[in-house]
Amino acid sequence: MKREQASNWSLEFENAIATSGLADDISRCISCGKCTGVCPVAAISPSYNPRQIIREVLLGNYERIVQSEEIWRCFWCANCAATCPSEIKYPLLMLYIRYFSMAHGAGKKHVDPFIRFVTKARKEAVTFQPGKPARLDEIRELRSSLGLSPLRIVSDNGIKEYQKLFEITGTDEWLKNYVETPEVPINLSYLEGKILIQDDFVSGSEREA
């Protein structure tokens, strides 16, 4: 990654997040650090820091965020939102950041398993179908004992209706664009309590956050 320059920062990123309607409140952040203090991910992974990510969004440093491994570590426990004195909806902010990153080809290794799940669901109109033969045998036996068909059966019309939902909601187009978007490598762009400003995330010079 290129050396960070203030001229590369853009307020358009913050505006895009505000326009999304998911997290239009981050400007109220007072950098108290309570979000980081109660975050279980931050407790075991010092490079993950919600307060620092909010700071980067406010600065418009979207390149660092998009290429960051850390944004995929949040699991939406919402401790941050519960303790925030400014009532910032950080989990929704993270949701939009991930969506923004996906649109730019980042984080595919984290998203691809879900894409495979969605693609299979679109094809068969059935979700959460076990793939292991032994598990399927158990389900067949249980359903049969209840007088049901051995496996869930969706009619051809049902499948067509399910696939129509993918079409009219734009999901088909989104999936196509996602698959065709070149993958962007992601890195550990943050270090414990510090921000890198050199080309190399790991070995570059650092300055205090």
C-alpha positions as CSV (number, residue, x, y, z in Angstrom):
1,M,0.0,0.0,0.0
2,K,1.2,3.5,-0.8
3,R,2.4,5.8,1.9
4,E,-0.6,7.6,3.4
5,Q,-1.1,11.1,2.3
6,A,-3.7,13.5,3.8
7,S,-4.6,14.4,0.2
8,N,-5.8,10.8,-0.4
9,W,-8.3,11.0,2.4
10,S,-11.9,11.7,1.4
11,L,-15.0,12.8,3.2
12,E,-17.0,11.0,0.6
13,F,-16.6,7.7,2.5
14,E,-18.1,9.1,5.6
15,N,-20.9,10.7,3.5
16,A,-21.6,7.4,1.8
17,I,-21.9,5.7,5.2
18,A,-24.3,8.4,6.4
19,T,-26.4,8.1,3.2
20,S,-26.7,4.4,3.7
21,G,-28.9,5.2,6.8
22,L,-27.2,2.4,8.8
23,A,-24.7,4.5,10.8
24,D,-25.3,8.2,10.4
25,D,-24.2,9.0,13.9
26,I,-20.4,8.3,14.0
27,S,-19.6,12.0,14.1
28,R,-20.9,12.0,17.7
29,C,-17.9,9.8,18.7
30,I,-16.0,11.4,21.6
31,S,-13.1,8.8,21.4
32,C,-13.8,7.6,25.0
33,G,-12.7,4.1,24.1
34,K,-15.6,2.3,25.9
35,C,-16.4,0.4,22.7
36,T,-12.9,-1.0,22.6
37,G,-12.9,-1.7,26.3
38,V,-15.9,-4.0,26.2
39,C,-15.1,-5.6,22.8
40,P,-14.2,-9.3,23.2
41,V,-12.4,-9.3,19.9
42,A,-10.2,-6.4,21.0
43,A,-9.4,-8.3,24.2
44,I,-7.9,-11.2,22.3
45,S,-6.7,-9.3,19.2
46,P,-5.0,-6.0,20.0
47,S,-4.9,-4.9,16.4
48,Y,-8.7,-4.6,16.4
49,N,-9.9,-1.3,17.7
50,P,-13.4,0.0,17.1
51,R,-12.5,3.5,18.2
52,Q,-9.6,3.6,15.7
53,I,-11.8,2.3,12.9
54,I,-14.4,5.1,13.6
55,R,-11.5,7.5,13.5
56,E,-10.4,6.2,10.1
57,V,-13.9,6.5,8.7
58,L,-14.2,10.1,9.9
59,L,-10.9,10.9,8.3
60,G,-12.1,9.3,5.0
61,N,-9.2,6.8,5.0
62,Y,-11.2,4.2,3.1
63,E,-8.2,2.5,1.4
64,R,-6.9,1.4,4.8
65,I,-10.3,0.1,5.9
66,V,-11.1,-1.7,2.7
67,Q,-7.8,-3.5,2.8
68,S,-8.0,-4.3,6.5
69,E,-8.3,-7.8,7.9
70,E,-9.6,-6.4,11.1
71,I,-13.0,-5.4,9.8
72,W,-13.9,-9.1,9.4
73,R,-13.3,-9.9,13.0
74,C,-16.3,-8.2,14.5
75,F,-19.1,-10.7,15.2
76,W,-21.8,-8.2,16.2
77,C,-22.1,-8.9,19.8
78,A,-23.2,-5.3,20.1
79,N,-21.4,-4.7,23.5
80,C,-20.0,-1.5,21.9
81,A,-23.4,-0.1,21.0
82,A,-24.8,-1.0,24.5
83,T,-22.0,0.9,26.3
84,C,-21.5,3.9,23.9
85,P,-22.4,7.2,25.6
86,S,-23.1,8.7,22.2
87,E,-25.3,5.8,21.2
88,I,-23.4,5.1,18.1
89,K,-24.6,2.1,16.1
90,Y,-21.2,0.6,15.5
91,P,-22.4,-2.9,14.5
92,L,-24.3,-1.3,11.7
93,L,-21.3,0.7,10.7
94,M,-19.3,-2.5,10.5
95,L,-22.1,-4.0,8.4
96,Y,-21.8,-1.2,5.8
97,I,-18.0,-1.2,5.9
98,R,-18.0,-4.9,5.0
99,Y,-20.5,-4.3,2.2
100,F,-18.4,-1.4,0.9
101,S,-15.3,-3.6,1.0
102,M,-17.0,-6.5,-0.7
103,A,-18.1,-4.1,-3.5
104,H,-14.4,-3.3,-4.0
105,G,-13.3,-6.9,-4.1
106,A,-11.9,-7.2,-0.5
107,G,-12.6,-9.9,2.0
108,K,-13.5,-12.6,-0.4
109,K,-12.0,-15.4,1.7
110,H,-14.4,-14.4,4.4
111,V,-17.4,-14.0,2.1
112,D,-17.1,-16.9,-0.4
113,P,-18.5,-19.5,2.0
114,F,-21.7,-17.5,2.3
115,I,-21.8,-16.9,-1.5
116,R,-21.6,-20.7,-2.0
117,F,-24.5,-21.1,0.5
118,V,-26.6,-18.4,-1.2
119,T,-25.9,-19.8,-4.7
120,K,-27.0,-23.3,-3.6
121,A,-30.1,-21.9,-2.0
122,R,-31.0,-20.0,-5.2
123,K,-30.6,-23.2,-7.2
124,E,-32.6,-25.5,-4.9
125,A,-34.8,-23.0,-2.9
126,V,-33.7,-24.9,0.2
127,T,-31.4,-23.5,2.9
128,F,-29.4,-25.3,5.5
129,Q,-29.5,-28.7,3.8
130,P,-26.8,-30.8,5.3
131,G,-24.1,-32.0,2.9
132,K,-22.9,-35.1,4.8
133,P,-24.6,-38.3,3.8
134,A,-24.8,-39.6,7.3
135,R,-26.6,-36.5,8.5
136,L,-29.0,-36.7,5.5
137,D,-29.8,-40.3,6.4
138,E,-30.8,-39.2,9.9
139,I,-33.1,-36.5,8.5
140,R,-34.7,-38.9,6.1
141,E,-35.4,-41.4,8.9
142,L,-36.8,-38.7,11.2
143,R,-39.0,-37.1,8.6
144,S,-40.3,-40.5,7.4
145,S,-41.1,-41.5,11.0
146,L,-43.3,-38.3,11.2
147,G,-45.1,-39.2,8.0
148,L,-43.3,-36.6,5.9
149,S,-41.4,-36.9,2.7
150,P,-37.8,-38.2,3.3
151,L,-36.4,-34.8,2.4
152,R,-37.9,-31.3,1.9
153,I,-39.2,-31.0,-1.6
154,V,-39.8,-27.7,-3.4
155,S,-42.0,-27.7,-6.4
156,D,-40.7,-26.4,-9.7
157,N,-43.0,-23.4,-9.4
158,G,-41.7,-22.8,-5.9
159,I,-38.1,-22.8,-7.1
160,K,-39.0,-20.4,-9.9
161,E,-40.7,-18.0,-7.4
162,Y,-37.7,-18.2,-5.1
163,Q,-35.3,-17.4,-8.0
164,K,-37.6,-14.5,-9.1
165,L,-37.0,-12.9,-5.7
166,F,-33.3,-13.0,-6.4
167,E,-34.0,-11.3,-9.7
168,I,-36.3,-8.5,-8.6
169,T,-34.3,-7.6,-5.5
170,G,-31.1,-7.2,-7.5
171,T,-29.4,-10.2,-5.8
172,D,-28.7,-11.9,-9.1
173,E,-26.9,-8.8,-10.4
174,W,-25.1,-8.3,-7.2
175,L,-23.8,-11.9,-7.1
176,K,-22.7,-11.6,-10.8
177,N,-20.8,-8.3,-10.0
178,Y,-19.3,-9.8,-6.9
179,V,-17.9,-12.9,-8.7
180,E,-16.5,-10.7,-11.5
181,T,-14.8,-8.1,-9.2
182,P,-11.1,-8.8,-8.9
183,E,-10.0,-9.8,-5.5
184,V,-8.1,-7.2,-3.4
185,P,-5.6,-8.6,-0.9
186,I,-6.3,-7.7,2.7
187,N,-3.7,-7.2,5.5
188,L,-3.4,-6.6,9.2
189,S,-3.4,-2.9,8.6
190,Y,-3.4,-2.0,12.3
191,L,-0.9,-2.8,15.0
192,E,-1.4,-2.6,18.7
193,G,-2.1,1.0,19.6
194,K,-0.4,2.3,16.5
195,I,-1.1,3.2,12.8
196,L,1.3,2.3,10.0
197,I,2.2,5.0,7.5
198,Q,4.7,3.2,5.3
199,D,4.2,1.0,2.2
200,D,4.5,-2.2,4.2
201,F,1.8,-2.8,6.8
202,V,4.0,-5.1,8.9
203,S,7.5,-3.7,8.7
204,G,6.9,0.0,8.0
205,S,7.6,2.9,10.3
206,E,4.9,3.7,12.8
207,R,3.4,6.6,14.6
208,E,1.2,6.8,17.6
209,A,-2.5,6.7,16.9
